[in-house]
Amino acid sequence: MRRLAVFSVIALCLAATPALSLSEKPYITAADVDFPGLLPPPPSETSPAGKRDLQAILDLQKNMTPERMAAIHRDLDQSVYTVAGPVLGAKFTKANFPMAGAFFDKVVKDAGVGVGPIKQKYKKLRPFQYTKDVHTPDDIAKAAGGPTYPSGHSTTGGLVPLILGMMVPEKRDALYERGWEYGINRITSGAAYPSDWEGGHIAATLAVNQMLKNPEFRADFDAVKAEVRKGLGLN
């Protein structure tokens, strides 16, 4: 009886810690990709491209609805469950897909080497910081005080469809559409320009291309792919 109890405890611990099977090594480092050299500089606010950037936000905000604002607030969260949940369904949760959450958290964190340093390089003001014509909710403004280019949210909105689209090609188009919507919500909030979105997607593409060359990433990718496809009932 005592031995059975010990084995039961061990089994429960193993089941409760799937994230421990992920590699502890980074999937990408700043030395792997020349992000500063490959990402184009953001347009200045007074340039024709910069003015179009700003006008795009103002046009989106003219058509703001309570439903859109609710979606903007929901999309403040950068977890894979929030980004991909509308496509993969209500069962796509941390409880049902724990390894997927840990994996994508690591992907986003490691891909930050292509975002954070570039933000500090250009130190471009957020749209709502540049002009009072852009209206951003106080809670979003307080959480988005750093430089705007490239967009971290939009980088996440690019990483998730790129990687999940390879795991679940049946949902690839819908995942890309959702990534676009995720980025549009960020732009409409006034916390990012369309060019920030573009920069974020370039950073995401460069990061994933490099990660795919990493054996540790490939091993974790395969494990998460198995969890996702099994959980979704796909073979």
N, C-alpha and C positions, 0 to 999 in steps of 0.2 A: 504493500500500500504506500509506504514511504517513498519507494523508488518511483512508483507511478506518479506521485505528486510532484517529485522533482522533475521528471520528464515533462509533465504538463506545464510547469512553470517555464522551463526552457523553451518549449514550443510556443508559448504565448509571447515570450520576449522576442523570439525570432520573428514572429508574425507582426509584432508591433514596431519593428525597426527596419523596414525595407530600405530606407534611405542609406543605411550603413553599407549597403552593397555598392554604392556609387563610388567612383574614383575620388580620392582626395586631391589629386593633382589637377591643376587648372587645365581647362580645355584649350585655352589660348592665352598667350602673353603679349605684352606690348611689343616685344621684339619680333613676334611672328609676322606681323602685318604692318606696313607703313601707312597707318590710318591718316596721319597728318598730311602725307603726300598724296594720298588717293582720294580723300574727301575734298570736294571743291569748297572754296570759302563761301560763306553765306553772303547774300547781297546786302549792301548797305541800305539803310532805311530810306535814303534820299535818291537812290538809283531807280531807274524805271522798273527793274525787277522787284526791288524792295517795295515800291509803291503798289505794285500789283499784289504782292504778298499781303500787305496791309488791307487792301481793298477786298481781297478774298475773305478775310476774317470779318470785316464789316458787313459784307453781303450775307454771310452765313448767320451772323448775329441778328440781322434784320428779320430773319425767318425763325427766330428762336421760339420754341413752344415749351410748355411744361414737360411734355414727354421727352423732348430732346435734352432739356436740362437734367431730368432724372437719369437719362442714359449717360450723360457726361459725368455725373457724379458716380454712377455705378462703375464707369470705366476708369476711375481714378486708381482702382486696384490693378496691379500689374501681374497678378497670378495667371497661370495658364488656364485655370478654371474660369476666370472671368473673361479672358480673351477668347477661348475656344468653346466655352460652355454653350453659347447660343447655337453653335453648329453641332457639337457632339451630344447635346441633350442634358437634361436635368440630372441624370445619374453620373455625369462627369464631375465628381467632387473629390475632395481630398480623402474622404473616408473610403471611397471606392477605388481611387487611383493614387495612392500615396507616393509611389515612386515617381510618377509623372510630375507631381508638384515639386518634389525635391530636385529632380533633374532639371526642370525648366528654371527653377530659382537659381541653380548653379550656372546654367547657360547664360541667363540674363546678367548675373553678377560678373562672370568671367568676360562677357562681351563688353562690359563697362570700360575695358581698356581702350576701346575704340570710340567711347563717348565722352567720359569725364575729361580726359586731357584735351580733347578738341574744344569742349565747352570753355575750358580755361584759356585756351589759345586765343579764341576770338572774343570771349566775354561779351557776347551780344545780349542786349536787353530783351526781356520778354515783351511781347506786344503791349500788354497792359501797363508795363513800366515805361514804354516809349511814348504812349499817347493815352489820354483819358477818353478818347473816342472808343477805345476797346473796353468792354465791360466784362470783368471776370469776377465770379463770386469770391468773397473774402477768404473762404476756407481753401479754395484752389490757389488763390494768389499767395497765401501764407505758406503753402506747401511747395510752391514753385518759385522760390526766390532766387535760384541760381541762374546762370546763363542759359540761353534758350537753344543754341545750335551746337550739335544736332539734338533732336528731341529724344529723350530717354524713353518716354512712353511709346513713341513711334518706332523706336528700335525694337522694343518688346513686341509691338504690333507687327513687326516684320519677322522677328526670330520665330515666333510661335507658328505662323502659317508655313514658313519655309521648312521647319523641322517636322511639325505634325503632318504637313502635306506629304512628306516622304514616308511617314509611318502609316498614314491612312490616305492613300491616293484617291480613294473613293470620295473623300470629302475635300480634296485639295482646292477646287475652285471656290467652294463655299467658305473655306478657311481664309483664302486670300481676300474674298469679299468682306469677311468679318474684320480682317486686319486693316483694310481700307476704312471701314466704318469706325474702328477704334481710333485711327489716326484723325479722321474727320471730327470726331467728338473732341479730341484734344485741341484741334485748331479752333473749333467753334467756341471752346471755353475761353479763348483769348490767351491761353498759356503758351501757344506755339504758333509759328508761321507755317505755311505750306512748305517753304524751303527747309524748315526744321524737320518736317516729316520726310522729305526727300533725303536729307542727310542721314536721318535715322535708318531709313531703308537701305541706303548704300552701306552704312556701317554694319547693319545686320547681315547683308549679303556677303560682305567681305569676311565677317566673323564666322559665319556658317561654312563658307568655302574652306576656311582654314581649319575649323574644328573637324571637318570630315576627314582631314588627313591625320588626325590624332587617334591612335589606337585606343586610348582610354575613353575618349568620346564615343568611338564606334561601338565599343563593348557596352557602355551604358545606354547608348541609343538603341541597340538591339534588345536589351533587357526591358527598357521602357516601351518600346514598340510592342513587345510580346504582351506586356501588361495592358496596354491600351487596346490592342486588337482583341485580346481575350475578353476584357471587360465590356467592350462594345459588341461582343458576339460576332466578330469578324474572323475569318480563317484565311 
